Amino acid sequence: MRAIIAGGTGFIGRALCAELLENGWEVIIISRTPSRVGELFSSGVIGMDWDGGGHWGSVMDVDTVMVNLAGESIAGRWTAAKKRRILESRLEAGKRLFKAVASVDIKPRALVQASAVGYYGPHKSTPQTEECPPGAGFLADVARRWENSTRAVEDMGVRRVIIRTGIVLGNGGALARMLPAFRLLLGGPLGHGHQGMSWIHLADEVSAIRFLMEHAEECGPYNLVAPNPCDNNRFSRTLGAVLGRPALLRVPAAALRLLFGRMADEALLTGQLALPEALERAGYAFRFPDLEGALRDILFK
């Protein structure tokens, strides 16, 4: 089997490539800087330029699965320019992948389209499953349009899977940004702390993606989150306990808004309690279903 991955040099993409290689897949990464692929991976991974869409057709066949993880990180202050990059980077990647699929006679076996639980918009205590409608706000709009950017491949008979990912915990990403404050005894909940945190261990994230790539009967949206989401208060207490540090210093909402602007209200002070109903129904078994076990594995393995 062959995987063509857009966004393969990112946090999730690098781990997914390692997961696939360990399980006998051939991996091709589409990147703006193909030379970086050689720096990050072994010689077994091939790098192709985004502008070389014609070359993708030469390696695309019925044993190929395309994975679209490409998109600008949402981290950072949301200026008008930042928000434009967040949206346009995702829509452009989807457009290019669709054009590549449309240009070849032999279509890929499947396309896995990235998204996020931000699709559901801000929610307090109502669990969000794949059956729930899209919510309101910038992140919800981005996720909805990101998902739709490759929808037309279904009309060409290509199986499409949508992965709505939560907060991915691993050596890097969001957790790496949290750890310094906690280790310096400055960690604690954000604002009121009641916002939902739908998290997933990086190992489960990439294992679940491979599961969906390999199971030909699976299609549609899947929440890639652990089955035990929590609020920010509990997350902070658990992280503090695992590190042997207190988690008492609550970060005022006003300070977060000053630092991050609108991002604070949409991504830090609100959240979702998403559940992986479709993934569990498909038969996926989580390696790290509880938060404390996941954090201990990441921090002390």
Contacts in CASP RR format, 6 or more apart in sequence:
PFRMAT RR
TARGET T0000
AUTHOR 0000-0000-0000
METHOD contacts of the structure
MODEL  1
MRAIIAGGTGFIGRALCAELLENGWEVIIISRTPSRVGELFSSGVIGMDW
DGGGHWGSVMDVDTVMVNLAGESIAGRWTAAKKRRILESRLEAGKRLFKA
VASVDIKPRALVQASAVGYYGPHKSTPQTEECPPGAGFLADVARRWENST
RAVEDMGVRRVIIRTGIVLGNGGALARMLPAFRLLLGGPLGHGHQGMSWI
HLADEVSAIRFLMEHAEECGPYNLVAPNPCDNNRFSRTLGAVLGRPALLR
VPAAALRLLFGRMADEALLTGQLALPEALERAGYAFRFPDLEGALRDILF
K
1 24 0 8 1.000
1 25 0 8 1.000
1 26 0 8 1.000
1 63 0 8 1.000
1 64 0 8 1.000
1 65 0 8 1.000
1 213 0 8 1.000
1 214 0 8 1.000
2 25 0 8 1.000
2 26 0 8 1.000
2 27 0 8 1.000
2 28 0 8 1.000
2 59 0 8 1.000
2 61 0 8 1.000
2 63 0 8 1.000
2 64 0 8 1.000
2 65 0 8 1.000
3 17 0 8 1.000
3 20 0 8 1.000
3 25 0 8 1.000
3 26 0 8 1.000
3 27 0 8 1.000
3 28 0 8 1.000
3 64 0 8 1.000
3 65 0 8 1.000
3 66 0 8 1.000
3 67 0 8 1.000
3 213 0 8 1.000
4 28 0 8 1.000
4 30 0 8 1.000
4 56 0 8 1.000
4 59 0 8 1.000
4 60 0 8 1.000
4 64 0 8 1.000
4 65 0 8 1.000
4 66 0 8 1.000
4 67 0 8 1.000
4 108 0 8 1.000
5 13 0 8 1.000
5 16 0 8 1.000
5 17 0 8 1.000
5 27 0 8 1.000
5 28 0 8 1.000
5 29 0 8 1.000
5 30 0 8 1.000
5 66 0 8 1.000
5 67 0 8 1.000
5 69 0 8 1.000
6 29 0 8 1.000
6 30 0 8 1.000
6 50 0 8 1.000
6 66 0 8 1.000
6 67 0 8 1.000
6 68 0 8 1.000
6 69 0 8 1.000
6 70 0 8 1.000
6 93 0 8 1.000
6 94 0 8 1.000
6 96 0 8 1.000
6 97 0 8 1.000
7 13 0 8 1.000
7 29 0 8 1.000
7 30 0 8 1.000
7 31 0 8 1.000
7 68 0 8 1.000
7 69 0 8 1.000
7 70 0 8 1.000
7 71 0 8 1.000
7 93 0 8 1.000
8 14 0 8 1.000
8 16 0 8 1.000
8 17 0 8 1.000
8 29 0 8 1.000
8 30 0 8 1.000
8 31 0 8 1.000
8 67 0 8 1.000
8 69 0 8 1.000
9 29 0 8 1.000
9 31 0 8 1.000
9 36 0 8 1.000
9 37 0 8 1.000
9 40 0 8 1.000
10 69 0 8 1.000
11 168 0 8 1.000
11 172 0 8 1.000
11 173 0 8 1.000
11 202 0 8 1.000
12 69 0 8 1.000
12 165 0 8 1.000
12 168 0 8 1.000
12 202 0 8 1.000
12 205 0 8 1.000
12 206 0 8 1.000
13 69 0 8 1.000
13 206 0 8 1.000
14 40 0 8 1.000
14 41 0 8 1.000
15 202 0 8 1.000
15 203 0 8 1.000
15 205 0 8 1.000
15 206 0 8 1.000
16 67 0 8 1.000
16 69 0 8 1.000
16 205 0 8 1.000
16 206 0 8 1.000
16 209 0 8 1.000
16 210 0 8 1.000
17 27 0 8 1.000
17 29 0 8 1.000
17 41 0 8 1.000
17 45 0 8 1.000
18 206 0 8 1.000
19 206 0 8 1.000
19 207 0 8 1.000
19 209 0 8 1.000
19 210 0 8 1.000
20 27 0 8 1.000
20 210 0 8 1.000
21 27 0 8 1.000
21 42 0 8 1.000
21 44 0 8 1.000
21 45 0 8 1.000
23 210 0 8 1.000
26 46 0 8 1.000
27 41 0 8 1.000
27 44 0 8 1.000
27 45 0 8 1.000
27 46 0 8 1.000
28 45 0 8 1.000
28 46 0 8 1.000
28 47 0 8 1.000
28 48 0 8 1.000
28 56 0 8 1.000
28 59 0 8 1.000
29 37 0 8 1.000
29 41 0 8 1.000
29 45 0 8 1.000
29 46 0 8 1.000
29 47 0 8 1.000
29 48 0 8 1.000
30 47 0 8 1.000
30 48 0 8 1.000
30 49 0 8 1.000
30 50 0 8 1.000
30 56 0 8 1.000
30 70 0 8 1.000
31 37 0 8 1.000
31 47 0 8 1.000
31 48 0 8 1.000
31 49 0 8 1.000
31 50 0 8 1.000
32 49 0 8 1.000
32 50 0 8 1.000
34 47 0 8 1.000
34 48 0 8 1.000
34 49 0 8 1.000
37 45 0 8 1.000
37 46 0 8 1.000
37 47 0 8 1.000
38 45 0 8 1.000
38 47 0 8 1.000
48 55 0 8 1.000
48 56 0 8 1.000
50 96 0 8 1.000
53 96 0 8 1.000
53 99 0 8 1.000
53 100 0 8 1.000
53 103 0 8 1.000
54 100 0 8 1.000
54 103 0 8 1.000
56 100 0 8 1.000
56 104 0 8 1.000
57 100 0 8 1.000
57 103 0 8 1.000
57 104 0 8 1.000
60 66 0 8 1.000
60 100 0 8 1.000
60 101 0 8 1.000
60 104 0 8 1.000
60 106 0 8 1.000
60 107 0 8 1.000
60 108 0 8 1.000
61 106 0 8 1.000
61 108 0 8 1.000
62 106 0 8 1.000
62 107 0 8 1.000
62 108 0 8 1.000
62 109 0 8 1.000
63 109 0 8 1.000
64 108 0 8 1.000
64 109 0 8 1.000
65 108 0 8 1.000
65 109 0 8 1.000
65 110 0 8 1.000
65 111 0 8 1.000
65 112 0 8 1.000
65 213 0 8 1.000
66 97 0 8 1.000
66 101 0 8 1.000
66 108 0 8 1.000
66 110 0 8 1.000
66 111 0 8 1.000
66 112 0 8 1.000
67 111 0 8 1.000
67 112 0 8 1.000
67 114 0 8 1.000
67 209 0 8 1.000
67 213 0 8 1.000
68 93 0 8 1.000
68 94 0 8 1.000
68 97 0 8 1.000
68 111 0 8 1.000
68 112 0 8 1.000
68 113 0 8 1.000
68 114 0 8 1.000
68 150 0 8 1.000
69 114 0 8 1.000
70 89 0 8 1.000
70 90 0 8 1.000
70 93 0 8 1.000
70 94 0 8 1.000
70 114 0 8 1.000
71 86 0 8 1.000
71 89 0 8 1.000
71 90 0 8 1.000
71 93 0 8 1.000
72 82 0 8 1.000
72 85 0 8 1.000
72 86 0 8 1.000
72 89 0 8 1.000
72 90 0 8 1.000
73 86 0 8 1.000
74 86 0 8 1.000
74 139 0 8 1.000
74 263 0 8 1.000
74 267 0 8 1.000
75 177 0 8 1.000
76 82 0 8 1.000
76 260 0 8 1.000
76 263 0 8 1.000
77 259 0 8 1.000
77 260 0 8 1.000
77 261 0 8 1.000
77 263 0 8 1.000
78 86 0 8 1.000
78 138 0 8 1.000
78 260 0 8 1.000
78 261 0 8 1.000
78 262 0 8 1.000
78 263 0 8 1.000
83 138 0 8 1.000
86 142 0 8 1.000
87 142 0 8 1.000
87 145 0 8 1.000
90 142 0 8 1.000
90 145 0 8 1.000
90 146 0 8 1.000
90 149 0 8 1.000
91 145 0 8 1.000
91 146 0 8 1.000
91 149 0 8 1.000
93 149 0 8 1.000
94 113 0 8 1.000
94 149 0 8 1.000
94 150 0 8 1.000
95 149 0 8 1.000
97 111 0 8 1.000
97 150 0 8 1.000
97 153 0 8 1.000
98 149 0 8 1.000
98 150 0 8 1.000
98 152 0 8 1.000
98 153 0 8 1.000
101 107 0 8 1.000
101 108 0 8 1.000
101 111 0 8 1.000
101 153 0 8 1.000
101 156 0 8 1.000
101 158 0 8 1.000
102 152 0 8 1.000
102 153 0 8 1.000
102 156 0 8 1.000
107 153 0 8 1.000
107 156 0 8 1.000
107 157 0 8 1.000
107 158 0 8 1.000
108 158 0 8 1.000
109 158 0 8 1.000
109 159 0 8 1.000
109 216 0 8 1.000
110 158 0 8 1.000
110 159 0 8 1.000
110 160 0 8 1.000
110 161 0 8 1.000
110 213 0 8 1.000
110 216 0 8 1.000
110 219 0 8 1.000
111 150 0 8 1.000
111 153 0 8 1.000
111 158 0 8 1.000
111 159 0 8 1.000
111 160 0 8 1.000
111 161 0 8 1.000
112 160 0 8 1.000
112 161 0 8 1.000
112 163 0 8 1.000
112 209 0 8 1.000
112 212 0 8 1.000
112 213 0 8 1.000
113 146 0 8 1.000
113 147 0 8 1.000
113 149 0 8 1.000
113 150 0 8 1.000
113 160 0 8 1.000
113 161 0 8 1.000
113 162 0 8 1.000
113 163 0 8 1.000
114 146 0 8 1.000
114 163 0 8 1.000
114 165 0 8 1.000
115 143 0 8 1.000
115 146 0 8 1.000
115 147 0 8 1.000
115 162 0 8 1.000
115 163 0 8 1.000
115 164 0 8 1.000
115 165 0 8 1.000
115 221 0 8 1.000
116 139 0 8 1.000
116 143 0 8 1.000
116 164 0 8 1.000
116 165 0 8 1.000
116 166 0 8 1.000
117 128 0 8 1.000
117 164 0 8 1.000
117 165 0 8 1.000
117 166 0 8 1.000
117 198 0 8 1.000
117 223 0 8 1.000
117 225 0 8 1.000
117 272 0 8 1.000
117 274 0 8 1.000
118 139 0 8 1.000
118 140 0 8 1.000
118 143 0 8 1.000
118 164 0 8 1.000
118 271 0 8 1.000
118 272 0 8 1.000
119 134 0 8 1.000
119 135 0 8 1.000
119 139 0 8 1.000
119 140 0 8 1.000
119 143 0 8 1.000
119 144 0 8 1.000
119 147 0 8 1.000
119 164 0 8 1.000
120 128 0 8 1.000
120 132 0 8 1.000
120 134 0 8 1.000
120 135 0 8 1.000
120 140 0 8 1.000
120 272 0 8 1.000
120 274 0 8 1.000
121 134 0 8 1.000
121 135 0 8 1.000
121 136 0 8 1.000
121 137 0 8 1.000
121 139 0 8 1.000
121 140 0 8 1.000
121 270 0 8 1.000
121 271 0 8 1.000
121 272 0 8 1.000
122 137 0 8 1.000
122 195 0 8 1.000
122 266 0 8 1.000
122 270 0 8 1.000
122 271 0 8 1.000
122 272 0 8 1.000
123 196 0 8 1.000
123 270 0 8 1.000
123 271 0 8 1.000
123 272 0 8 1.000
123 273 0 8 1.000
124 194 0 8 1.000
124 196 0 8 1.000
125 273 0 8 1.000
126 273 0 8 1.000
127 273 0 8 1.000
127 274 0 8 1.000
127 275 0 8 1.000
128 198 0 8 1.000
128 223 0 8 1.000
128 272 0 8 1.000
128 273 0 8 1.000
128 274 0 8 1.000
128 275 0 8 1.000
129 223 0 8 1.000
129 274 0 8 1.000
129 275 0 8 1.000
129 277 0 8 1.000
129 278 0 8 1.000
130 164 0 8 1.000
130 220 0 8 1.000
130 221 0 8 1.000
130 222 0 8 1.000
130 223 0 8 1.000
130 277 0 8 1.000
130 278 0 8 1.000
131 277 0 8 1.000
134 140 0 8 1.000
134 143 0 8 1.000
134 144 0 8 1.000
137 266 0 8 1.000
138 262 0 8 1.000
138 266 0 8 1.000
139 266 0 8 1.000
139 267 0 8 1.000
143 164 0 8 1.000
147 162 0 8 1.000
147 221 0 8 1.000
150 160 0 8 1.000
151 160 0 8 1.000
153 160 0 8 1.000
154 160 0 8 1.000
159 216 0 8 1.000
159 218 0 8 1.000
159 219 0 8 1.000
160 219 0 8 1.000
160 220 0 8 1.000
161 212 0 8 1.000
161 213 0 8 1.000
161 218 0 8 1.000
161 219 0 8 1.000
161 220 0 8 1.000
161 222 0 8 1.000
162 220 0 8 1.000
162 221 0 8 1.000
162 222 0 8 1.000
163 208 0 8 1.000
163 209 0 8 1.000
163 212 0 8 1.000
163 221 0 8 1.000
163 222 0 8 1.000
163 224 0 8 1.000
164 221 0 8 1.000
164 222 0 8 1.000
164 223 0 8 1.000
164 224 0 8 1.000
164 225 0 8 1.000
164 274 0 8 1.000
165 200 0 8 1.000
165 205 0 8 1.000
165 224 0 8 1.000
165 225 0 8 1.000
166 198 0 8 1.000
166 199 0 8 1.000
166 200 0 8 1.000
166 223 0 8 1.000
166 224 0 8 1.000
166 225 0 8 1.000
166 274 0 8 1.000
167 174 0 8 1.000
167 197 0 8 1.000
167 198 0 8 1.000
167 199 0 8 1.000
167 200 0 8 1.000
168 174 0 8 1.000
168 199 0 8 1.000
168 200 0 8 1.000
168 201 0 8 1.000
168 202 0 8 1.000
168 205 0 8 1.000
169 175 0 8 1.000
169 199 0 8 1.000
169 200 0 8 1.000
169 201 0 8 1.000
169 202 0 8 1.000
169 294 0 8 1.000
169 295 0 8 1.000
169 298 0 8 1.000
170 176 0 8 1.000
170 201 0 8 1.000
170 202 0 8 1.000
170 298 0 8 1.000
171 202 0 8 1.000
171 298 0 8 1.000
175 298 0 8 1.000
178 187 0 8 1.000
178 239 0 8 1.000
179 243 0 8 1.000
181 187 0 8 1.000
181 188 0 8 1.000
182 188 0 8 1.000
182 239 0 8 1.000
182 240 0 8 1.000
182 243 0 8 1.000
182 245 0 8 1.000
182 247 0 8 1.000
183 243 0 8 1.000
183 245 0 8 1.000
185 245 0 8 1.000
185 246 0 8 1.000
185 249 0 8 1.000
186 249 0 8 1.000
187 236 0 8 1.000
187 240 0 8 1.000
187 245 0 8 1.000
187 246 0 8 1.000
187 247 0 8 1.000
187 248 0 8 1.000
187 249 0 8 1.000
187 251 0 8 1.000
188 236 0 8 1.000
188 247 0 8 1.000
188 248 0 8 1.000
188 249 0 8 1.000
188 250 0 8 1.000
188 251 0 8 1.000
189 232 0 8 1.000
189 233 0 8 1.000
189 236 0 8 1.000
189 247 0 8 1.000
189 250 0 8 1.000
189 251 0 8 1.000
190 232 0 8 1.000
190 236 0 8 1.000
190 250 0 8 1.000
190 251 0 8 1.000
190 253 0 8 1.000
190 256 0 8 1.000
190 268 0 8 1.000
190 269 0 8 1.000
191 232 0 8 1.000
191 250 0 8 1.000
191 251 0 8 1.000
191 252 0 8 1.000
191 253 0 8 1.000
191 256 0 8 1.000
191 269 0 8 1.000
192 253 0 8 1.000
192 269 0 8 1.000
193 231 0 8 1.000
193 232 0 8 1.000
193 233 0 8 1.000
193 236 0 8 1.000
193 250 0 8 1.000
194 231 0 8 1.000
194 232 0 8 1.000
194 233 0 8 1.000
195 231 0 8 1.000
195 232 0 8 1.000
195 268 0 8 1.000
195 269 0 8 1.000
195 270 0 8 1.000
195 271 0 8 1.000
196 229 0 8 1.000
196 230 0 8 1.000
196 231 0 8 1.000
196 232 0 8 1.000
196 270 0 8 1.000
196 271 0 8 1.000
196 272 0 8 1.000
196 273 0 8 1.000
197 229 0 8 1.000
197 230 0 8 1.000
197 231 0 8 1.000
197 232 0 8 1.000
197 235 0 8 1.000
197 271 0 8 1.000
198 223 0 8 1.000
198 225 0 8 1.000
198 226 0 8 1.000
198 229 0 8 1.000
198 271 0 8 1.000
198 272 0 8 1.000
198 273 0 8 1.000
198 274 0 8 1.000
199 225 0 8 1.000
199 226 0 8 1.000
199 229 0 8 1.000
199 230 0 8 1.000
199 235 0 8 1.000
199 291 0 8 1.000
199 294 0 8 1.000
200 208 0 8 1.000
200 224 0 8 1.000
200 225 0 8 1.000
200 226 0 8 1.000
201 226 0 8 1.000
201 287 0 8 1.000
201 288 0 8 1.000
201 294 0 8 1.000
201 297 0 8 1.000
201 298 0 8 1.000
202 298 0 8 1.000
203 287 0 8 1.000
203 288 0 8 1.000
203 297 0 8 1.000
204 224 0 8 1.000
204 226 0 8 1.000
204 286 0 8 1.000
204 287 0 8 1.000
204 288 0 8 1.000
205 224 0 8 1.000
207 284 0 8 1.000
207 287 0 8 1.000
208 222 0 8 1.000
208 224 0 8 1.000
208 279 0 8 1.000
208 284 0 8 1.000
209 224 0 8 1.000
211 218 0 8 1.000
211 279 0 8 1.000
211 282 0 8 1.000
211 284 0 8 1.000
212 218 0 8 1.000
212 222 0 8 1.000
212 279 0 8 1.000
212 282 0 8 1.000
215 282 0 8 1.000
218 282 0 8 1.000
220 278 0 8 1.000
221 278 0 8 1.000
222 276 0 8 1.000
222 278 0 8 1.000
222 279 0 8 1.000
222 282 0 8 1.000
223 274 0 8 1.000
223 275 0 8 1.000
223 276 0 8 1.000
223 277 0 8 1.000
223 278 0 8 1.000
223 279 0 8 1.000
224 276 0 8 1.000
224 279 0 8 1.000
225 274 0 8 1.000
225 275 0 8 1.000
225 276 0 8 1.000
226 276 0 8 1.000
226 286 0 8 1.000
226 288 0 8 1.000
226 289 0 8 1.000
226 290 0 8 1.000
226 291 0 8 1.000
226 294 0 8 1.000
227 275 0 8 1.000
227 276 0 8 1.000
227 280 0 8 1.000
227 286 0 8 1.000
227 289 0 8 1.000
228 289 0 8 1.000
228 290 0 8 1.000
228 291 0 8 1.000
229 272 0 8 1.000
229 273 0 8 1.000
229 274 0 8 1.000
229 275 0 8 1.000
230 238 0 8 1.000
230 291 0 8 1.000
231 273 0 8 1.000
234 291 0 8 1.000
235 291 0 8 1.000
236 247 0 8 1.000
237 247 0 8 1.000
238 291 0 8 1.000
238 292 0 8 1.000
238 295 0 8 1.000
239 247 0 8 1.000
239 295 0 8 1.000
240 246 0 8 1.000
240 247 0 8 1.000
241 247 0 8 1.000
241 292 0 8 1.000
242 292 0 8 1.000
242 295 0 8 1.000
242 296 0 8 1.000
242 299 0 8 1.000
243 299 0 8 1.000
253 264 0 8 1.000
253 269 0 8 1.000
256 264 0 8 1.000
256 268 0 8 1.000
256 269 0 8 1.000
257 264 0 8 1.000
257 265 0 8 1.000
260 267 0 8 1.000
260 268 0 8 1.000
276 284 0 8 1.000
276 286 0 8 1.000
288 294 0 8 1.000
288 297 0 8 1.000
END
